[in-house]
């Protein structure tokens, strides 16, 4: 199963990009043992439309065109569910075992994503009630993917409190 993170906006060089890359590399190494072939990060240019609704539509169309058929669609959204790490790992395991082509993570731009993407998502995921900068959300998502992979592999990275 492929893991794909499609994010509106680019991470500039700096500590966030370095940390995101570190977790991406960890996922690649640990993921092979539990059936995850790769993790791909796709950066989508932010729309320059004047109107927020138009920006959201243009960015959502760009993301939708990248989704592989039969993929699990996971939307990062402040209105999404707060899912614990073990439950998140279980979602990935289930989708993998169902033979899904990919787990496709959607990170919208500052205006969010179109309602149809939210409605079609297999899981809308939030990282708490706080609003987070997109750079940090990407790093947090990659860390949670890595944590899920280690949980599935029985690796001691995750320690329940």
SVG drawing of the C-alpha trace seen along z (x, -y; Angstrom):
<svg xmlns="http://www.w3.org/2000/svg" viewBox="-20 -39 37 47">
<polyline fill="none" stroke="black" stroke-width="0.4" points="0.0,0.0 1.3,-3.4 1.1,-6.4 0.6,-9.8 0.5,-13.2 -0.9,-15.8 -0.5,-19.3 -1.4,-22.7 1.7,-24.9 5.4,-24.3 7.6,-23.8 10.5,-26.2 14.0,-25.1 14.4,-25.1 13.7,-23.1 10.1,-22.1 11.2,-20.7 14.2,-18.9 11.9,-17.3 9.3,-16.3 12.0,-14.7 13.3,-12.8 9.9,-11.3 9.3,-10.6 12.6,-8.6 11.7,-6.7 8.3,-5.7 10.0,-4.4 12.5,-2.3 10.0,-0.9 7.0,-0.7 8.3,2.0 8.1,4.6 4.4,4.0 3.3,3.6 3.7,-0.1 5.7,-0.4 6.5,-4.1 5.5,-7.5 5.2,-10.3 4.8,-14.0 3.1,-16.0 3.1,-19.8 0.4,-21.7 0.8,-25.3 -1.6,-27.6 -4.2,-29.2 -3.9,-32.9 -7.6,-33.5 -8.9,-36.7 -11.8,-35.0 -11.5,-32.4 -14.2,-30.1 -12.5,-30.1 -9.1,-29.4 -10.6,-26.5 -12.2,-25.1 -9.1,-25.4 -6.9,-23.7 -9.4,-21.0 -9.6,-20.2 -5.8,-19.9 -5.8,-17.5 -8.7,-15.4 -6.9,-14.8 -4.0,-13.2 -6.1,-10.6 -5.5,-7.1 -8.6,-5.0 -9.5,-2.7 -7.5,-4.8 -8.5,-5.6 -9.0,-9.3 -7.9,-11.0 -8.7,-14.7 -6.9,-16.9 -9.6,-19.2 -10.1,-21.1 -13.7,-19.7 -12.4,-16.2 -12.2,-13.5 -9.5,-13.4 -8.2,-9.9 -5.6,-8.3 -2.4,-6.9 -3.4,-3.3 -6.8,-3.9 -5.0,-5.7 -2.7,-2.7 -5.7,-0.4 -7.3,-2.5 -4.1,-2.1 -4.0,1.6 -7.6,2.0 -7.2,0.1 -4.0,2.1 -5.7,5.4 -8.7,4.4 -6.3,4.0 -6.6,0.3 -4.2,-1.1 -3.1,-4.0 -3.8,-6.0 -4.2,-9.5 -3.8,-12.3 -5.3,-15.7 -4.0,-18.9 -5.7,-22.0 -4.5,-25.5 -5.3,-28.4 -8.9,-28.4 -9.4,-24.7 -10.8,-22.2 -14.1,-22.0 -17.0,-20.3 -17.2,-17.4 -13.7,-16.3 -14.7,-16.4 -17.9,-14.4 -16.0,-11.8 -13.3,-11.3 -12.9,-7.9 -11.7,-9.8 -11.6,-13.4 -8.8,-13.8 -8.0,-16.7 -5.0,-17.3 -7.1,-18.7 -9.2,-21.8 -6.3,-24.2 -5.5,-25.7 -2.0,-24.7 0.2,-26.2 0.2,-24.1 4.0,-23.4 3.5,-21.9 0.4,-19.9 2.5,-18.2 5.2,-17.4 2.7,-16.1 1.0,-14.0 4.2,-12.4 5.1,-11.7 1.7,-10.0 2.2,-7.9 5.6,-6.8 4.1,-6.1 1.3,-4.0 3.8,-2.0 5.9,-1.3 2.8,-0.2 1.9,2.2 5.4,3.5 5.5,4.0 8.4,1.6 8.8,-0.1 8.7,-3.7 5.2,-4.2 4.8,-4.0 1.3,-4.2 0.9,-6.5"/>
</svg>
